[in-house]
Amino acid sequence: MMISDAVEGASRALSEPTASRIERLVHDIIMKRLLDGQFSECGLTLTDLDRIEDSLTKSLTAMYHGRVKYPEQRTA
């Protein structure tokens, strides 16, 4: 839950949330917490963290995907 909350909040601060920026953001947040020892006393494995990272990246990328801007239609 802590990871999801941190990633969601940080993603809202991205000026242009591209897929690569979101992927890097999610990875950086998880790595900072891992290196800080915040997962030391939980049952999560590195495989679990990798799955969480993939899931959050896919969810946020889908949420912020760009839409194609179509030219306006002219009325006859």
N, C-alpha and C positions, 0 to 999 in steps of 0.2 A: 504494500500500500504506500509505503514511504517513497519508493522509487516512482510509482505512478504519479503521485502528487508532485514530486519535484520536477519530473519530466514535463508534465502538463503545464505547470506554472511557468517553467523556463521556455517552453515552446511558444507561449503567448507573447513573449518578449522578442521573438525573432522578427526582424523587419521583412525578410523575404523567406518564408519557410519552405525551401526547396527540399527535395528528398534527401540530398546529400547533407544538407545542413541539419536536418532532423536526425538523420542517422548518426552524425558526428556528435550532436548534442546528447542523444540518449546514451551513446557509448561513453562519452566523457563523464556524464553524471554517475553512471553505474561504476565506472572505474575509480572515480574520486572516492566514492563511498566504500568500495572494496579495499582500496589502498589505505583508507582511514581506519579500517578495521570494524566498520559498522555491521558487517555480516558475520563476524567471528563467532557469535553465540547463537546463530540461527541454523536451521537445518538445510539451508539452500546450498546446492552444489554449484560449481562453475557451469555445468550443463544447464541447470535451472536458470541461472543468471543470463546465459546466452539465449535461452528460449524467451525469457522475459524481455530482453533487449529486442529480439526480433519481433515479438508481438507488439510492443509499444511503438517501435519504428513503423511497422505496417499500419497500425491504427492511426497514428499521428499523420503519416503521409497521406492516408485516405481522407483524413479530416481536412487537411490543408491543401489538397491537390488543386492545381490551377485549372481554371475553366477556360475553354476556348472562347474568345470574344468574336462573335459573328457580326458581320456588317449589318447595319440596320436595314430593314426592308423599306422600300419606297412604296407609297400607296399610289395607285393609278388614278 
